[in-house]
Amino acid sequence: MLPVIDPAASNTAPKHHPGVPVLPLPFPPAVPSLPGIRVPDTFPERLGALLALLNGVTRIDWTGSGARAGRSVPSGGGAYPGEVYVATGSGLFHYLPSAHALELLGGVDLRGDLTRALDRPPVQQPEFMVLITSRLDANLGRYGPFGHRLQALDTGVLTGQALTLLESAGAAPMAHARFVDEELGRLLGLDSRAEHVHAVVTARSPGAIAPGASLLRRRTARCGFEPAPVPLGSLLTVLEEASRPLPLDHAAPVGCDVYVVAQRVSGLAPGCHRREARTGRLVPVDGDVTPRGLFPPGGPGELAGFEAACAVLVTGDYEAGYPLYGDRWYRMLNLRAGVVGQRIGLAAARAGLGAGLRCDVETAAADAALSACPDRTTLFAALLGQERGSGAPACHLSVRSREAGRKGAP
Ligand SMILES: Cc1cc2nc3c(=O)[nH]c(=O)nc-3n(C[C@H](O)[C@H](O)[C@H](O)COP(=O)(O)O)c2cc1C
């Protein structure tokens, strides 16, 4: 069953803390996306690039209804319920994506107190901490209770992006899903009726982010897909990235395996395939399903599925984790899935493929394709294919585009 959506209800506005000092970050963000283009390398520049790529406005998209600010990460329904806080030796800060600035919430070093609230703190005291919260009312008006799942997946997307960025900055990150919620909320000064910490990423002090144009190119293929084949090799690189081990503070009894429902992949038979974790091979699974058949008839998902080259199903097992982690497992499983979803989006951009995460799959139809593994359920689908035309026009906001403009590059 798909959730009942109230399209007239708007999502709530992002959070800010009136009256606290606001520290502007260097703009446009120094996003080193081309080797050979030198960007300034001071700590504020590095932090600015990290936060812009984590949750900031990184492009302007022109759509049928006008210009729209595009963010570095996707979010279910574009609601962006996640807020990002940073703890360093200089204090606690909240990131304002629209202003690309930090609100200074306190000049006291809270890293020790925050680390003590983690169930599995890292052996060495973290130098840099990212705390990802969710505003509880952000999308419930529009999506009802289903909004909670979107919030859990969005937390995973942000966590995945933080891990990718901090790995590339040589900061050896670890994501934590197990902690004393109330204590972290108290340290951040959150109203527990309105906002909860959902994930924490601990790391060493980040260096410069390695060049990665794909970080800027990621976006949802909003104009749809050309109904054209994609090479198997490109799909396999995306799946390999999606299946890399996750640096998390807990082991999962059953992870987020990926399946592919292929339609137009050169060298791969149409139908459902399971990715073997050990070998990376795609093994056919019984069942007669197409990407189009994963979505309710007559809806936008059906058209997108019809055009896409394939759908990647990210799956999980709700029952397996409850005996170990209790109710928190729901959040933990969707967090894992969100990390995998973000990796798929970035890897697709790197491979030159269009992509789009979708939660409007008909779960029963998708799960029927997984009949070989009856305990698994589909958490979401990522459609992959060739983005239609050149996609919607977009202008990237970064030092790269400024420098490229100066050099007369297009
Ligand atoms: C967890 C999640 C679920 C999503 N589900 C859908 C969906 O069901 N249908 C859809 O068209 N887009 C879906 N999206 C894509 C968002 O609408 C999109 O990310 C958002 O509008 C921002 O656009 P961008 O990805 O181009 O930056 C989903 C994104 C996420 C992260």
The ligand as an SDF file (V2000), in Angstrom:
LIG
                    3D

 31 33  0  0  0  0  0  0  0  0999 V2000
   14.4420    8.5720    0.5870 C   0  0  0  0  0  0  0  0  0  0  0  0
   14.0410    9.2170   -0.7170 C   0  0  0  0  0  0  0  0  0  0  0  0
   12.8740    8.8460   -1.3520 C   0  0  0  0  0  0  0  0  0  0  0  0
   12.4950    9.4410   -2.5580 C   0  0  0  0  0  0  0  0  0  0  0  0
   11.3460    9.0190   -3.1780 N   0  0  0  0  0  0  0  0  0  0  0  0
   10.9870    9.5850   -4.3480 C   0  0  0  0  0  0  0  0  0  0  0  0
    9.8020    9.1240   -5.0260 C   0  0  0  0  0  0  0  0  0  0  0  0
    9.1120    8.2360   -4.5530 O   0  0  0  0  0  0  0  0  0  0  0  0
    9.4840    9.7200   -6.2050 N   0  0  0  0  0  0  0  0  0  0  0  0
   10.2480   10.7310   -6.7580 C   0  0  0  0  0  0  0  0  0  0  0  0
    9.9180   11.2490   -7.8250 O   0  0  0  0  0  0  0  0  0  0  0  0
   11.3800   11.1650   -6.1380 N   0  0  0  0  0  0  0  0  0  0  0  0
   11.7560   10.6160   -4.9630 C   0  0  0  0  0  0  0  0  0  0  0  0
   12.9160   11.0390   -4.3320 N   0  0  0  0  0  0  0  0  0  0  0  0
   13.7520   12.0950   -4.9710 C   0  0  0  0  0  0  0  0  0  0  0  0
   13.4560   13.4730   -4.3780 C   0  0  0  0  0  0  0  0  0  0  0  0
   12.2200   13.9470   -4.7880 O   0  0  0  0  0  0  0  0  0  0  0  0
   14.5900   14.4460   -4.7670 C   0  0  0  0  0  0  0  0  0  0  0  0
   15.7800   13.9780   -4.1780 O   0  0  0  0  0  0  0  0  0  0  0  0
   14.3740   15.8540   -4.2970 C   0  0  0  0  0  0  0  0  0  0  0  0
   13.2820   16.4300   -4.9390 O   0  0  0  0  0  0  0  0  0  0  0  0
   15.6220   16.7310   -4.5190 C   0  0  0  0  0  0  0  0  0  0  0  0
   16.0350   16.7470   -5.8660 O   0  0  0  0  0  0  0  0  0  0  0  0
   17.5100   16.3100   -6.3310 P   0  0  0  0  0  0  0  0  0  0  0  0
   17.6830   14.8630   -5.9420 O   0  0  0  0  0  0  0  0  0  0  0  0
   17.5220   16.5150   -7.8240 O   0  0  0  0  0  0  0  0  0  0  0  0
   18.5060   17.1830   -5.6360 O   0  0  0  0  0  0  0  0  0  0  0  0
   13.3110   10.4470   -3.1360 C   0  0  0  0  0  0  0  0  0  0  0  0
   14.4990   10.8210   -2.4810 C   0  0  0  0  0  0  0  0  0  0  0  0
   14.8550   10.2060   -1.2970 C   0  0  0  0  0  0  0  0  0  0  0  0
   16.1390   10.6110   -0.6060 C   0  0  0  0  0  0  0  0  0  0  0  0
  1  2  1  0
  2  3  1  0
  2 30  2  0
  3  4  2  0
  4  5  1  0
  4 28  1  0
  5  6  2  0
  6  7  1  0
  6 13  1  0
  7  8  2  0
  7  9  1  0
  9 10  1  0
 10 11  2  0
 10 12  1  0
 12 13  2  0
 13 14  1  0
 14 15  1  0
 14 28  1  0
 15 16  1  0
 16 17  1  0
 16 18  1  0
 18 19  1  0
 18 20  1  0
 20 21  1  0
 20 22  1  0
 22 23  1  0
 23 24  1  0
 24 25  2  0
 24 26  1  0
 24 27  1  0
 28 29  2  0
 29 30  1  0
 30 31  1  0
M  END
$$$$
